[in-house]
Amino acid sequence: MPTRPGPTVQRRRLGIELRQLREEAGKTIDEVARVLECSSSKVSRIETGQVSASPRDVRDMLAFYDVDPDRRDELVEVARAARKRGWWEAYSDTLSVPLVGLEVAADRILAYEAMVVHGLLQTEDYALALISTLRPELSEEQVQRWVEFRMARQELLRRDAPPILEVMLEECALRRPVGGRQTMRDQLRHLVEVAALPSLTLQILPLSVGAHAAMSGAFAIFSFTEGTDADVVYLEHTRNDMYLEDRNEVERYSAAFEDLRSAALDPVRSEQFLTKLVRDL
């Protein structure tokens, strides 16, 4: 597995730097687009890290901003590094590439799941049953590819220096029989096993908690120790995922996660809860 930060974060860093330099130079996105002979939307996507910029485009942008030659050469090298393909980009047909780029680069991941077990903690049979149900239009071969990708993502938890992962799971996600009784029994046993990983903190939010701050849906927060990298909130939807970087939005979701942490069973009681569920199945 690649080491952090990876091309996804490098693109984000480069985009932030390019936007700051453009604003300092007093240039507009439309003016930059004319210099590069491209659309304004492309320039915007470069600045938000959604697409990679070619070294030539970066050099032309920096020349337009009258950036010092040494700094210009430095950022052109960053652009070259950011264009390298991560292993996960081979699975671009599964639609989860931006998410995994953040996973492999983050130093800390906070995740809340209300309806299903988190993707990084799913068994193969559970993932197969879930993906088959959620994406009925996929062929059997495509479903297997999505499952293969999900299993490859989980190597993240066992690599050297894994990210700190804190997962909050709703009780209802554990009681919903995805794939049948045996699949759920194996899934619950797997959760008990992975909860022992030193980098993972798993907590269960019992139904008895009632209303809480995250009832609007599942989310994940990706944090980075590098000061130039802003935290990102990920919201998963059936067709279009969302990535939020606005500081106020990130703080709102961070506060919701802290509320969940306080309301949920602590890790020891959560493990006991899971063990009892396995016995009861």
C-alpha atoms as one frame of an Amber mdcrd trajectory, in Angstrom:
protein
   0.000   0.000   0.000   1.298   3.527  -0.723   2.545   5.727   2.077   0.983
   9.068   2.888   0.394  11.677   1.611  -0.286  10.275  -1.876  -1.378  12.031
  -5.084  -4.864  12.955  -3.852  -3.549  15.106  -1.015  -0.717  16.453  -3.150
  -3.306  17.669  -5.670  -5.214  19.363  -2.861  -2.060  21.014  -1.518  -1.073
  22.222  -4.961  -4.564  23.561  -5.637  -4.593  25.536  -2.381  -1.195  27.021
  -3.203  -2.214  27.931  -6.751  -5.400  29.615  -5.565  -3.501  31.658  -2.982
  -0.913  32.723  -5.543  -3.633  33.703  -8.031  -5.439  35.798  -5.437  -2.181
  37.461  -4.342  -1.476  38.318  -7.987  -4.958  39.829  -8.342  -5.959  37.525
 -11.196  -9.375  36.000 -11.846 -10.139  32.423 -12.808 -11.407  33.620 -16.185
  -8.108  35.388 -16.872  -6.161  32.231 -16.011  -8.420  30.174 -18.261  -7.621
  32.462 -21.181  -3.879  32.091 -20.559  -4.163  28.285 -20.418  -6.678  28.220
 -23.279  -9.063  26.074 -21.270 -12.394  26.423 -19.489 -12.816  28.351 -16.256
 -14.280  25.204 -14.696 -11.008  23.363 -15.327  -9.058  26.046 -13.466 -11.544
  25.850 -10.616 -11.215  22.055 -10.431  -7.416  22.363 -10.374  -7.619  24.801
  -7.449  -9.936  22.518  -5.499  -7.778  19.457  -6.181 -10.488  17.637  -8.116
  -8.243  17.180 -11.150  -4.499  17.141 -11.605  -2.716  19.969 -13.400  -0.035
  19.256 -15.969   3.449  20.580 -15.142   3.167  22.840 -18.196  -0.133  24.329
 -17.011   1.351  24.962 -13.572   4.428  26.622 -15.089   2.235  28.874 -17.269
   0.021  29.787 -14.304   2.982  30.667 -12.110   4.593  32.721 -14.850   1.297
  34.616 -15.202   1.358  35.232 -11.430   4.998  36.401 -11.660   6.108  33.828
  -9.094   9.789  33.560  -8.176  11.581  31.041 -10.496  12.785  28.830  -7.622
   9.293  28.577  -6.162   7.968  27.989  -9.659  10.286  24.997 -10.177   9.315
  23.639  -6.755   5.599  23.657  -7.529   6.117  22.170 -10.993   7.772  19.186
  -9.269   4.776  18.927  -6.945   2.544  18.869 -10.038   4.559  15.979 -11.463
   4.254  14.009  -8.217   0.519  14.729  -7.999  -0.053  13.188 -11.439   1.229
   9.772 -10.352  -1.497   7.171 -10.157  -2.356   5.580  -6.832  -3.147   1.834
  -6.795  -6.817   2.650  -6.198  -7.170   4.511  -9.500  -7.167   1.157 -11.277
 -10.661   0.787  -9.776 -12.026   4.057 -11.154 -15.035   2.179 -12.530 -16.250
   1.578  -8.946 -16.803   5.311  -8.286 -14.964   5.320  -4.911 -11.562   6.583
  -6.048 -11.660  10.071  -4.407 -12.733   8.525  -1.108  -9.881   5.996  -1.055
  -7.369   8.675  -2.012  -8.341  10.434   1.226  -8.327   7.204   3.248  -4.749
   6.319   2.366  -3.543   9.859   3.028  -5.382  10.713   6.252  -3.705  10.554
   9.648  -7.052  10.227  11.420 -10.492   9.086  10.267 -13.673   9.605  12.270
 -16.647   7.720  10.833 -20.304   7.378  11.762 -22.508   4.739  10.131 -26.223
   4.492  10.753 -27.505   1.868   8.321 -24.610  -0.479   7.452 -21.253  -1.642
   8.776 -18.458   0.718   7.704 -16.743  -0.322   4.460 -13.336  -0.717   6.111
 -14.840  -3.227   8.568 -17.014  -5.345   6.271 -16.490  -9.039   5.555 -16.392
 -10.180   1.951 -19.791 -11.926   2.144 -21.402  -8.906   3.818 -19.965  -6.572
   1.153 -21.158  -8.899  -1.610 -24.714  -8.978  -0.261 -24.772  -5.226   0.308
 -23.374  -4.163  -3.064 -25.627  -6.615  -4.935 -28.669  -5.071  -3.252 -27.644
  -1.426  -3.549 -26.486  -1.704  -7.186 -28.835  -4.202  -8.883 -27.825  -2.867
 -12.306 -24.287  -4.236 -11.920 -23.343  -7.530 -13.513 -22.013 -10.354 -11.325
 -18.503  -9.599 -12.582 -18.852  -5.899 -11.724 -20.152  -6.697  -8.243 -17.135
  -8.941  -7.650 -14.850  -6.109  -8.736 -16.495  -3.697  -6.275 -16.073  -6.294
  -3.518 -12.434  -6.852  -4.483 -11.797  -3.127  -4.231 -13.491  -2.909  -0.831
 -11.332  -5.756   0.498  -8.177  -4.100  -0.888  -9.070  -0.897   0.964  -8.963
  -2.782   4.254  -5.212  -3.398   3.968  -5.049   0.192   5.223  -5.775  -1.060
   8.749  -2.823  -3.452   8.826  -0.099  -1.465   7.115   2.812   0.106   8.945
   1.710   3.343  10.641  -2.019   3.024   9.877  -4.281   6.028  10.407  -6.141
   6.377  13.681  -9.650   5.115  12.924 -12.640   5.804  15.175 -15.931   4.277
  14.087 -19.387   4.808  15.572 -21.941   2.177  14.532 -25.661   2.401  15.162
 -27.185  -0.700  16.785 -29.699  -0.972  13.940 -26.839  -1.526  11.460 -25.795
  -4.565  13.493 -29.293  -6.034  13.772 -30.209  -5.704  10.085 -29.647  -9.215
   8.592 -27.666  -8.326   5.483 -26.933 -11.518   3.542 -28.663 -13.798   6.015
 -27.961 -15.196   9.460 -24.552 -16.788   8.838 -23.246 -13.747   6.988 -24.263
 -11.514   9.888 -22.801 -13.862  12.484 -19.475 -13.826  10.614 -19.669 -10.052
  10.244 -20.227  -9.523  13.963 -17.377 -11.880  14.829 -15.161  -9.948  12.446
 -16.032  -6.702  14.215 -14.990  -8.225  17.541 -11.655  -9.283  16.002 -10.786
  -5.980  14.312 -11.800  -4.009  17.402  -8.601  -5.369  18.956  -6.434  -3.523
  16.439  -4.485  -0.793  18.268  -5.300   1.849  15.651  -9.078   1.202  15.752
 -11.624   2.437  18.283 -15.069   0.944  17.726 -18.120   2.168  19.632 -21.752
   1.130  19.371 -24.573   3.650  19.607 -27.549   1.795  21.133 -31.095   2.512
  20.004 -31.913   3.558  23.553 -29.963   6.792  22.958 -32.878   8.136  20.955
 -32.474  11.376  18.982 -28.915  12.604  18.465 -26.872  15.168  16.520 -26.012
  12.896  13.564 -29.454  11.637  12.617 -29.185  13.342   9.215 -26.997  10.455
   8.011 -23.603   8.787   7.840 -20.418  10.801   7.466 -16.650  10.566   7.795
 -14.066  13.195   8.714 -10.538  12.909   7.311  -7.840  14.768   9.247  -4.209
  15.467   8.352  -1.326  16.433  10.621   0.212  18.593   7.909  -0.976  22.124
   8.649  -1.526  22.975   4.983  -4.087  20.193   4.547  -7.629  21.102   5.529
  -9.847  18.460   7.101 -12.499  16.989   4.804 -16.008  15.744   5.562 -17.274
  12.945   3.328 -21.006  12.365   2.827 -22.054   9.256   0.927 -25.162   9.299
  -1.243 -26.651   6.716  -3.578 -25.419   8.399  -6.750 -23.309  11.434  -5.885
 -20.931  11.712  -2.932 -20.098  15.075  -1.341 -16.824  16.390   0.049 -16.976
  19.415   2.368 -13.902  21.490   3.249 -15.534  24.618   4.610 -14.203  25.081
   8.153 -17.631  25.775   9.630 -19.052  22.599   8.104 -16.110  20.526   9.329
 -16.500  21.941  12.843 -20.229  21.163  12.800 -19.627  17.514  11.934 -16.732
  17.288  14.396 -19.030  18.525  17.155 -21.658  15.958  16.144 -19.064  13.205
  16.357 -18.066  14.309  19.849 -21.724  14.112  20.872 -21.861  10.570  19.490
 -18.689   9.620  21.364 -20.257  10.727  24.636 -23.566   8.960  23.989 -22.181
   5.661  22.658 -21.077   2.634  24.646 -17.374   2.791  25.467 -15.084   0.393
  23.536 -15.136  -2.331  26.231 -18.929  -2.305  26.579 -19.226  -2.138  22.785
 -17.189  -5.340  22.449 -19.376  -7.004  25.070 -22.460  -5.840  23.153 -21.114
  -7.372  19.911 -20.215 -10.640  21.625 -23.748 -10.942  22.987 -25.223 -10.286
  19.543 -23.112 -13.124  18.126 -24.376 -15.495  20.840 -27.968 -14.468  20.228
 -27.883 -15.126  16.467
